[in-house]
Amino acid sequence: MIWSRTRYPFFKDVRRRLIHQSASMFLFTIVFSNLLGWILDDLIFKSHNGGHFSTDVFITSNSATIFCTIMIIAVYESIYFMNELKNSVEEKEALKRESLKAQLYALKTQVNPHFLFNNLNTLTALIPDNPKQAIDFVQQLSKVYRHILEVQDEKSIPLKDELDVLKAYGFLLKTRFGNNLNIDIDVPEDKLQQKIVPLSLQLLMENAIKHNIVSAANPLQINIFAENGHLVVSNNLQVKNQLIESTGIGLENIRNRYKLLGDEEVIVAESGESFTVSIPLIAK
């Protein structure tokens, strides 16, 4: 039973696990029950009622054996099922709490005072020199905030919607950093109706800005593209000398929200030159 649970641990494999487990247990039990019966009845006690393999003894013995085996399987499987159900419910509730925390974190990331302060400073600089661009900046800033409020309760949204807002977010960053920041988005049309966890791309781009140097001497390049059923966000690695190490909360929140939606995992890869995060695209 332990081997079967290890070999077939997932809910989709329950039928296969029960078939293998029950068949092996019945085979083992019947073979050894009859072997033991033959040793006891025929060899040791030399029964005078026809021995173990007489019709009545054989049927009675094997019926009792099969009944006991069924009861044992039922008891153990019931206990196992209840434990698995309890664990599943607890895990689901934990993931829901993580999802809520993730959504709250994503919201705070975009509305925190630093984000607002930086954008207001950029807007202040634009108003006297370029009023038209200042108007565009306010419109894009409004689009980002409106999107956050609209999707904060959603588990997934179309990739097209997320990319539309990401472009608005990218516009704010490009206005602030100028040519020191390059953002390249290359996603084919046929991928746009697939779904993605909301605010994940903004979190990843925000992390790239927060943890890397963005300057004329060291421009930051962020590439976003589709590959092998994932959306990939990659940036060249030029880490800031930070006094406080990154907590990785943003990435962990994205991972936990994906756990609510399926088995596919968020893939993180770091080399000496780049940092890459691949998040699964969810079929429509």
N, C-alpha and C positions, 0 to 999 in steps of 0.2 A: 504493500500500500504506500509506503514511504517512497519507494522507487517510482511508482506510477505518478505520484503527486509531483515529484521532481522532474519526471520526464514530460508530463503534460500539465503544466501549472496554470494555463490560462483558461478562462471561462469557455472559450470557443472549443476547447479540447475536452470538455467534460465527458461527452459521449464516448469518445475514443478511450479516455482514461478508465471509465467504468467498464467498458468492454474488455480491455486488456487486464484490468485488475480482477474483475469477476471471473474471467475465463481461467486465469492462472491460479486463482484461489480455489475454484471448484476442482480444477484438474489435480492440484496438489492435495487438496483435502480428500477427494474420493480415492485417489491412488494410495495415499498413506493410511487412510482409514481402513480400506480393504486389506492392505498389507498387514496392518496391526491386528485387524480382526482375524486374519488367517493365522498369524503367529500365535495369538492367544487362544483362539477356539480350536484350531486344528493341531498345532504343534505342542503347545504347553498343556492346556487343560483337556485336550482331546474330547471335545464335546460329542455327545451321543445323539444329538438331534439333527445330524446331517452336516455338521460343520458350518463354518461361516458362509460358505457359498450355497447353502440350501436356499430355496426360494424365499421363504418367510424371513429368515435371518438377514439375507442379503438385502431384500427390499426394506425391511425395518431399519437396518443399520444405515443404509445409504440415504433413506428418507430423513432420518434424524440428522445425519451429517449435513445434508443439503439445507435443511431447515435452520440448523445452527449457523451454518456459513452465511446464509441470507440475513439472519438476524445480526450477526457480527458486522457484516458489510453495511447494513442499514444503520446500525448504531454509530459506527465509526464515521460513515459518510455524513450522517446528520450532524455529528459534533464538528466535523471538518467544515461542512457547509456553513454552519452557524458562525464558526470562528472567521471564515473567509468573508461572510456577509458583514459581520461586525467590523472587520478590518477595512473592508471596502467602503462602508458607510463613513467610518472615521477618516479614512484617507480622502474621500470625496469632500467631506466637510472641511478638512484641513486645506484642501486645494481651493475650495470656494473662498475660504478666509484669505488665502494667499492671493487669489484673483482680485478680491476686493482691495487688499493692500496694494497690489500691483497697479490697479486702476487709480487708487488714491495717490500712489507715488508718481505715476505718470502725470496726473493732473498737477500735483505740487511741483513737479519738475518744470512744467511749462509756465505756471503762474507764480513761481517763487519770486521774491523781491529782486534777486540778481538778474533773472531773465527780463523782468519788466524794466528794471533800472537801465540795463544795457540797451534795450530797444528804445526807451524814452530818450536816452542820451543820443542815440543815432538819429532819432526823429528830430531832436532839437537842432542837431547840426545840419539836417537836410532842409528845414523850413526856410531859412533865409537865402540859401544858395540854390535850392532846387525844389520849389514848391510842388511841382507836378510829381516828382519822385516821392516827395513826402506824402502826398495823397495816396499814391500807390502803396507805399509802405504801411500806412494806416489800414488800408483795405486788406492787405495780405495778413497783417497782424490780427485783424478782426476775423479773417477766415480761419486762422489757426485756432483762436480761442473758441469760435463757434463750433468747430469740428470737435474739440475736446469735450465740450458740453454735450454734443449730440451722441458721441460714441462711448462715453464713459461707462455705460451699462451694457454695451454690446460685447459678446464673446468673440465675434469675428465680423469683419466687414470686407467688401470687395477690394481687391488690390488696387483697382483703378481709383477708388475714393481715397485710399491711404496715400497713393502717389500724388494725387492732385493736391492734397494738403501738404505733403512733403515738399512739393515744389514751392508752395507759399512759404513754408518754413525755411527752405533753402534760400528764397529771395531775401528774407530778413537777415540770414547769416551772411549772404554775399554782399548785401548793402553795408553790413557792419565791417566785414573783413576785406572786401574788395578782391583784388587778384591774389591775395594771400590764401584764399580758399577756392578750390575747384571741386565742383560736384557734377558727376557724370551719371545720368540715369539712362540705362539701356535695357528696357524690358519689352519683349515682343507683344504684339497686340493680342495674341491668343491666350496670354497668361493673365490678362487684366481682369477677367471675370472670376478667377480663382480668389480664394479668401485668405485673409491674414489677420493675426491678432491686432486690434487697433492700438495705435500710438507706439507700436514697437519700432517702426523705422525712425520716428522722431527721437525716441529714447536712444537708439543706437547712434544716430548722428550727433545727438547732444553729448553722448559719452565720448565720441571721437574728438569733439571740440574741447571737451573738458580735460581730457587726459593727454592731449598732444599739443606741441608747439605749432602755432599758426602765425607765421611772419613772412616778410618779404624774402628773407634769407632761407626760410624753411616753409615753403607753402604746403598746405595740407591738401591731399588729393583723396576724395571719397568717391568710390565707385559702387553703383548699385545695379545688379544684373541678375537674370534668372539662369539657374543651372541645376540640372538633375532634380527637378521637382522642388527646388528651394529658391528663395530669394536671398541673394548674397550681398552683404554690406561689407566693403573692404576699404581700409585706409592705410596709407603708408605710416610706418611706425616712427614717431619722433617724440618720445615720451617726455613730458614735463618733469622737472625735479620738484616733486610735491612732498611737503612735509608729512602729509597724511596720506596713507596708502588707500587705494580704491577698495571699497567694500564689496563691489560686485553686485550690489542690490538690484540695479537695473536689469542686468542679464538674468539674475535669479528669478526676478518677477516675470520676465518674458518666458523663461523655461516653465515656470509653474502654471502660467496661463495656457501654454500649449499642452501640458499634461491633462488639463480638463477636456481637451478636444480630441485627443488620440494618443497613439503610442509613439509617433514620430518625435524625435528630439531635436533641440536646437544644437547646432554644431559650432563650436568655437575653436579657431585655429590661430596660433601666433607663431610667426617666424621672426627672424632678425630684422626683416624689412617691412612686414605688414601684419595687420591684425584683421581677421576675417570672422564674421558671424553669418552662418547660414540658417535661415528660419524656414520651416516647411510651408509650402503653399498648400492650402486646404482645398480639395476638390469642391466644386459648387454643389 
